[in-house]
């Protein structure tokens, strides 16, 4: 297979550390860098594959959320006071306490 040359730039300190690690691994610099990059790509591919379903579910939820009312209190007239507090508490769990303080003070966060 034909080889392709890739040129990279890095500071002297980084280059020396990489050379030292390559030597300790018993590899030349090119082989070490290819091995490191290949390993990183395999890890990234595995992570993306493992989370593909979650990412798709998030994308679907975000698409569906666009159609929802942005202000959570917009339909609160139909809720009892306790139900409204329960909804706000649940939203605070999802969005964090900053969201809760913003909604209770009357300002959307």
BASENU-688179 format. One record per atom (N, C-alpha, C): y, z, x; residue in three letters. Coordinates in steps of 0.02 Angstrom, whole numbers, plus 50000, padded with zeros to 5 digits. Example, Ala and Ser with C-alpha at 12.3 -4.5 7.8 and 13.67 -1.06 7.14 Angstrom:
% BASENU-688179
497165039050660ALA;497755039050615ALA;498355039050660ALA;498885035450642SER;499475035750684SER;500025039450645SER;
END
This chain:
% BASENU-688179
499415000050043UNK;500005000050000UNK;500625000050045UNK;501124996050026UNK;501734995650065UNK;502125002150059UNK;502435004150112UNK;502845010250113UNK;503565008550100UNK;503915013150069UNK;504625012450056UNK;504985018050093UNK;505515016450126UNK;505905021450163UNK;506455024050117UNK;506525030650115UNK;507065033950077UNK;507445038250126UNK;508095037550126UNK;508515041450170UNK;508825047150130UNK;508815053250158UNK;509125058850125UNK;509625062050173UNK;510105065450146UNK;510595069050187UNK;510565076450169UNK;510565080650219UNK;510565087750208UNK;510875091150269UNK;511075097350261UNK;511395100650317UNK;510875102450370UNK;511105103650430UNK;510665104850488UNK;510205110850476UNK;510455116050446UNK;510055122050434UNK;509465120550388UNK;509605116950333UNK;509065114950287UNK;508555110650322UNK;508785105850361UNK;508335101250396UNK;507885105150443UNK;508155109950479UNK;507755113850526UNK;507235118050490UNK;507435121150435UNK;506955125150396UNK;506385120750370UNK;506545114850345UNK;506025110250320UNK;505565108250377UNK;505845106650435UNK;505425104850493UNK;504955110450511UNK;505215116650511UNK;504795122450528UNK;504225123350478UNK;504375122650415UNK;503855123250363UNK;503345117650369UNK;503575111750384UNK;503105106050393UNK;502635107450451UNK;502915109850506UNK;502495111450565UNK;501985116850548UNK;502195122050514UNK;501735127450495UNK;501185124850450UNK;501345119850409UNK;500845116950364UNK;500415111750399UNK;500575110250462UNK;500195105250499UNK;500325098150476UNK;500925096950451UNK;501095090350424UNK;501705087650459UNK;501755080950461UNK;502385078150486UNK;502905078850430UNK;503525077850448UNK;504075078950401UNK;504015074650338UNK;503845068350346UNK;503785063850288UNK;503235066150242UNK;502655067750269UNK;502095069950228UNK;502265076450192UNK;502605080950227UNK;502785087350196UNK;503265086250137UNK;503775082150147UNK;504255080850093UNK;503925077250034UNK;503495072450048UNK;503135069049994UNK;502695073949956UNK;502345078249993UNK;501915083249961UNK;502325087949917UNK;502895090349943UNK;503315094949905UNK;503595091549842UNK;503815085449849UNK;504095081849791UNK;503555080349740UNK;502965078349763UNK;502415076749718UNK;502195083049679UNK;502165088549715UNK;501975094849683UNK;502495096849630UNK;503135096149646UNK;503665097849598UNK;503635093249537UNK;503505086849547UNK;503455082149491UNK;502865083949446UNK;502295085749476UNK;501705087649436UNK;501855093849395UNK;502195098649425UNK;502375104849389UNK;502845103249331UNK;503345099149344UNK;503825097249291UNK;503475093449234UNK;503025088849252UNK;502655085149201UNK;502225089749159UNK;501895094649191UNK;501475099349154UNK;501885103649107UNK;502465105849129UNK;502905109949087UNK;503145105849027UNK;503375099749041UNK;503605095448986UNK;503055094148936UNK;502445092948960UNK;501885091648915UNK;501725097948873UNK;501725103748906UNK;501565109848871UNK;502075111548817UNK;502705109848829UNK;503225111648781UNK;503445105748737UNK;503095100148740UNK;503285094248701UNK;503305095748626UNK;502805099348601UNK;502785100848530UNK;503365105448511UNK;503505110348553UNK;504065114948540UNK;504715111148541UNK;504815106848591UNK;505425102948595UNK;505505098448533UNK;504955095548510UNK;504985091348450UNK;505165095448389UNK;504885101448384UNK;505035105848327UNK;505775107948328UNK;506025109348387UNK;506735111148393UNK;507175105248373UNK;506995099248395UNK;507385093348377UNK;507385092248302UNK;506795093148270UNK;506765092448197UNK;507195097748163UNK;507155103948186UNK;507545109348156UNK;508295108048164UNK;508495105548222UNK;509205104048233UNK;509435098448187UNK;509015093448176UNK;509185088048131UNK;509255090548060UNK;508795094848039UNK;508815097647972UNK;509415102347964UNK;509595105848017UNK;510155110648014UNK;510825107148001UNK;510885100948023UNK;511505097248012UNK;511655096747938UNK;511135096147897UNK;511225095447825UNK;511385102047791UNK;511265107547826UNK;511395114147796UNK;512135115847799UNK;512345120447757UNK;513015122947759UNK;513125126647825UNK;513675125247858UNK;513795128347922UNK;513955135747915UNK;514325137647866UNK;514515144647857UNK;513985148347817UNK;513645153347847UNK;513095156747813UNK;513295160247749UNK;513925162147741UNK;514135165647681UNK;514315161047624UNK;514245154547632UNK;514465149747581UNK;514085150647515UNK;513455152647518UNK;513055153547457UNK;512955160847441UNK;513325165247472UNK;513205172447465UNK;513355175047394UNK;513715171247353UNK;513845173547284UNK;513195174247245UNK;512695170447264UNK;512055170647228UNK;511615176447252UNK;511815179847306UNK;511415185247335UNK;511695192047315UNK;511245196847312UNK;511475203647303UNK;511785206047368UNK;512145211447366UNK;512455214147427UNK;511925215747479UNK;511365218647457UNK;510825220347504UNK;510515213947534UNK;510415208947494UNK;510135202647519UNK;510615199447570UNK;511265199747555UNK;511755196947602UNK;511735200747668UNK;511675207347667UNK;511625211347728UNK;510985209647766UNK;510435208647728UNK;509805206847760UNK;509845200047796UNK;510175195347762UNK;510265188747792UNK;510695189247855UNK;511235193047851UNK;511675193847909UNK;511305197347967UNK;510885202247951UNK;510495205648003UNK;509995200848035UNK;509685196547994UNK;509215191648022UNK;509575186648066UNK;510165184348044UNK;510555179748085UNK;510775183048150UNK;510935189448147UNK;511125193048208UNK;510545193248258UNK;509935193948232UNK;509355193848277UNK;509275187148311UNK;509405181848273UNK;509325175048300UNK;509905173248346UNK;510505174648325UNK;511095172348362UNK;511385177648409UNK;511165183748404UNK;511435189048446UNK;511985192848410UNK;512195198148440UNK;512685202548408UNK;513375199448403UNK;513555194748447UNK;514205191448443UNK;514285187948375UNK;513765184748352UNK;513775181248287UNK;513875186248231UNK;513535191948234UNK;513585196948181UNK;514285199748177UNK;514585201448233UNK;515265204248231UNK;515765199048207UNK;515645192748223UNK;516095187448200UNK;516045186448125UNK;515445186748098UNK;515365185548026UNK;515605191647986UNK;515515197648012UNK;515735203447975UNK;516495204247978UNK;516815201348028UNK;517545201648031UNK;517865195747995UNK;517445191347968UNK;517705185747928UNK;517835179447968UNK;517645179348031UNK;517745173448073UNK;517065170848095UNK;516965164348086UNK;516345161248108UNK;516335160748183UNK;515745161748215UNK;515705161648288UNK;515435155748315UNK;
END
